C-alpha cells in the first residue's frame, strides 16, 4: 500500500513539473493599484493632463497602450533640479504632441547602443515636429550597485545626448515599466497623457520607434 501511495505522489509531482514547464516558471508580479489589472474602483473619471497639483495616486494609470501614463518628478542630470510633468512640462504644453520616454541603465549594453543613436535618429529629427525625448537612467555601472548622479551626467556626455535626462535610483519610480528587469524600455505618450506605444526591449536601429512616431504624427 505504501508503495502505491509513493507511486501516486511521484506521478503527481511529475505532472506538476510538466505543467510548470509548459506555462513557464515565473513569479507573478504584485498587482499595483491603478496598473493594467484595471482601474481602481471609483476612479473612472477622465484624467485632466493639465491638472495641478499632481493627481491622486489612485488614478487609473497603467502600462499598456490606451492607459494613462503615471506622471512623475525626478532629478534632472544637468543639476537644474527636479523635472516634473507639471508646470512647464505638462503633456498639454504648446508644441508637445508626443513624448518618448526611454528608460535605460548604465550597465545595459543594448541601452548603450540605443542611447548612442538617440540624438541623431530621434531627438533632433523629431524635435521640431512636436516630439520631446526624456530618458531616465535607473542604475549604476554594476547592476544593483546603486546609481549616483555622476552616472547620469557621464552618460549624457558619452553619448552626446540633447534630450532631457533624468535620474531614478534603482528604478524606484519607473520600475513598473520594466517588471521583468529587461531594459531598455520605451513608452510613447500623447498630449493627453495616454500611452500610445510601449516596447520592452531593443528597437534595432530605433526603427520601431521612428516608424511609430511617424504613424502617430500622421494622425489628424
C-alpha positions in Angstrom: 0.0 0.0 0.0 2.8 2.4 0.9 4.5 1.6 -2.5 1.3 2.5 -4.3 1.0 5.9 -2.4 4.6 6.7 -3.2 4.0 6.0 -6.9 0.9 8.2 -6.9 2.9 11.1 -5.3 5.7 10.7 -7.8 3.3 10.8 -10.7 1.6 13.9 -9.3 4.9 15.7 -8.8 6.0 14.8 -12.4 2.7 16.1 -13.8 3.0 19.4 -11.9 6.6 19.8 -13.2 5.4 19.2 -16.7 2.6 21.9 -16.4 5.1 24.4 -15.0 7.4 23.7 -17.9 4.6 24.5 -20.3 3.5 27.8 -18.7 6.9 29.0 -17.6 8.2 29.1 -14.1 7.8 32.8 -13.4 6.9 34.8 -10.4 3.7 36.7 -10.8 4.5 40.4 -10.1 2.4 42.0 -7.4 -0.8 43.8 -8.6 -0.2 47.6 -8.2 -3.1 50.0 -7.7 -4.1 51.6 -10.9 -2.0 49.4 -13.2 -3.2 47.2 -16.1 -5.0 44.9 -13.6 -7.8 47.5 -14.0 -8.7 50.9 -12.7 -9.3 51.4 -9.1 -13.0 51.4 -8.2 -14.5 54.9 -8.1 -11.7 56.5 -10.2 -13.1 56.1 -13.7 -13.3 59.8 -14.3 -11.1 61.1 -17.2 -7.7 62.4 -16.1 -7.0 66.1 -16.9 -3.4 66.0 -18.3 -3.0 69.7 -17.4 -4.3 69.4 -13.9 -2.3 70.6 -11.0 -1.3 69.6 -8.4 -0.4 66.0 -9.0 -3.5 63.8 -9.5 -4.3 61.3 -6.7 -2.2 58.2 -6.7 -5.4 56.2 -7.1 -6.0 57.5 -10.6 -6.4 54.6 -13.2 -2.8 54.6 -14.5 -1.3 51.6 -16.4 1.5 50.5 -18.6 -0.3 49.2 -21.7 -1.3 51.3 -24.8 -4.5 53.1 -24.1 -3.9 53.6 -20.4 -2.9 56.8 -18.7 0.8 57.3 -18.1 1.6 57.9 -14.4 3.4 61.3 -14.3 6.4 61.6 -12.1 9.0 64.0 -10.8 12.7 63.1 -10.9 16.0 64.9 -10.6 17.5 66.2 -13.8 21.0 65.0 -14.5 22.2 68.5 -15.5 21.8 69.8 -12.0 18.8 72.0 -12.9 16.7 70.4 -10.2 13.5 68.4 -10.2 11.8 67.8 -13.5 8.1 67.2 -13.3 5.4 66.6 -15.9 3.5 69.6 -14.5 4.1 73.3 -14.9 6.2 74.0 -17.9 6.5 70.3 -18.7 2.8 69.4 -18.9 1.6 67.0 -21.5 -0.5 69.7 -23.0 2.3 72.3 -23.2 2.1 74.0 -26.6 4.2 72.2 -29.1 4.2 68.9 -27.2 2.4 66.4 -29.4 4.2 63.3 -28.3 6.7 62.4 -25.5 9.1 59.5 -25.9 10.2 58.2 -22.5 13.3 55.9 -22.7 14.3 54.0 -19.6 17.9 52.8 -19.5 20.7 51.5 -17.2 24.3 52.3 -17.4 25.3 48.6 -17.1 22.9 47.6 -20.0 24.7 47.1 -23.4 21.6 47.4 -25.5 20.8 50.6 -23.6 24.2 52.0 -24.6 23.6 51.1 -28.2 20.2 52.8 -28.3 21.5 55.9 -26.5 24.3 56.3 -28.9 21.7 56.6 -31.7 19.1 58.6 -29.8 20.1 62.2 -30.6 20.7 61.6 -34.4 17.8 59.3 -35.0 15.0 60.6 -32.7 15.7 63.7 -30.7 16.9 66.1 -33.3 14.9 64.9 -36.4 11.6 64.9 -34.4 12.2 67.9 -32.2 10.5 70.5 -34.5 7.6 68.1 -35.1 6.4 68.2 -31.6 8.2 65.2 -30.1 10.2 65.6 -26.9 12.5 62.9 -25.6 13.0 62.1 -22.0 15.5 59.4 -20.9 15.6 58.0 -17.4 18.7 56.4 -16.0 17.8 53.8 -13.4 21.0 52.1 -12.2 24.7 52.4 -11.9 27.6 50.6 -13.6 27.1 47.4 -11.5 23.6 46.1 -11.5 22.1 46.7 -8.2 25.1 48.6 -7.1 23.3 51.9 -6.5 23.5 54.7 -9.0 24.9 58.1 -8.4 24.1 61.3 -10.2 27.5 61.2 -11.9 26.5 58.0 -13.7 23.8 60.0 -15.4 25.9 63.1 -16.2 28.6 60.9 -17.6 26.1 59.1 -19.8 24.9 62.3 -21.3 28.5 63.3 -22.1 29.5 60.0 -23.5 26.6 59.7 -26.0 26.2 63.4 -26.8 22.6 63.5 -25.7 20.5 66.6 -26.2 17.3 65.3 -24.7 16.0 65.7 -21.1 17.9 63.2 -18.9 16.6 62.2 -15.5 17.8 60.1 -12.6 15.8 57.3 -10.9 18.0 55.5 -8.4 17.3 51.8 -8.9 14.1 52.4 -10.8 12.2 53.1 -7.7 9.8 55.4 -9.6 9.8 53.9 -13.1 10.3 50.2 -12.3 6.7 49.4 -13.2 7.7 49.8 -16.9 10.3 47.0 -16.8 8.8 44.4 -14.4 10.9 41.6 -15.8 14.1 43.7 -15.4 14.5 43.8 -19.2 15.9 47.1 -20.5 15.8 49.4 -22.4 12.1 50.1 -22.0 10.4 52.8 -24.2 6.9 54.5 -23.9 5.4 57.0 -26.2 2.7 59.2 -24.7 0.4 61.7 -26.4 -0.6 65.2 -25.4 -3.5 63.8 -23.4 -1.1 61.7 -21.2 -2.3 58.5 -22.9 0.2 55.7 -23.6 0.2 55.1 -27.4 3.1 52.7 -27.6 5.1 50.5 -25.2 8.2 48.5 -26.0 10.1 46.3 -23.6 13.5 45.5 -25.1 15.6 46.6 -28.0 14.5 48.6 -31.1 17.1 47.7 -33.7 18.4 51.0 -35.1 15.5 52.6 -33.3 13.4 51.6 -36.4 10.4 50.5 -34.4 10.3 53.9 -32.6 10.8 56.0 -35.7 8.0 54.1 -37.6 5.7 54.5 -34.6 6.4 58.2 -34.3 5.8 58.8 -38.0 2.5 56.9 -37.8 1.3 58.8 -34.7 2.3 62.2 -36.2 0.4 61.4 -39.3 -2.9 61.1 -37.4 -5.2 64.0 -37.8 
